[in-house]
Amino acid sequence: MQKDSLRELYIDELHDLYNAEMQLVKALPKMAKAATSAQLRNAFEEHLRQTAEHVSRLEQIFEQLGKKPSGKKCLAMVGLVKEGAETMGEDYTGDVMDAAIIGAAQRVEHYEMAAYGTARAFAELLGDGEHVSLLNQTLEEERQADKKLTDLSQEINPKAARAEAGTSTPSREARSGSKSKNAA
């Protein structure tokens, strides 16, 4: 059946968002566990609580629409979560691992901000004022989470750079036994 209405597209976007948030409910505890910084771990734990609220808001919207929230897999989030898991599986340590996790988490936040912004714009056009309010609340929390990650990166990334400059942690090539062309 051909879909030809903005309402159908809006509902499709909501299904995508719902699945994305459900994937994050599973991924965020793993990110928190992999973080070495207590502040970063706390940020992930706080965002997990917010993500549960995001799921609840989406369920509220679906209820108002008379629709079930399930039924679509968010392939973008599948990829982002997989990429984050691969990053956490690398043998980075300490602040370098935290810097890597922040990068992966910010890619997720930026995807979510784009998706919630799109859904909110559709809700506005469709005259769903209560949905606009709920989606905007979540969008603002996603922006705040991204800002928190940026703030943490400004503290963690320089530490990771100092660790590199001090060569206190051997490079991946050195750990794997590889020799560079420039090695003496």
Secondary structure, 3 states (H helix, E strand, C coil): CCCCCHHHHHHHHHHHHHHHHHHHHHHHHHHHHHCCCHHHHHHHHHHHHHHHHHHHHHHHHHHHHCCCCCCCCCHHHHHHHHHHHHHHHCCCCHHHHHHHHHHHHHHHHHHHHHHHHHHHHHHHHCCCHHHHHHHHHHHHHHHHHHHHHHHHHHHHHHHHHHHHHHCCCCCHHHHHCCCCCCCC
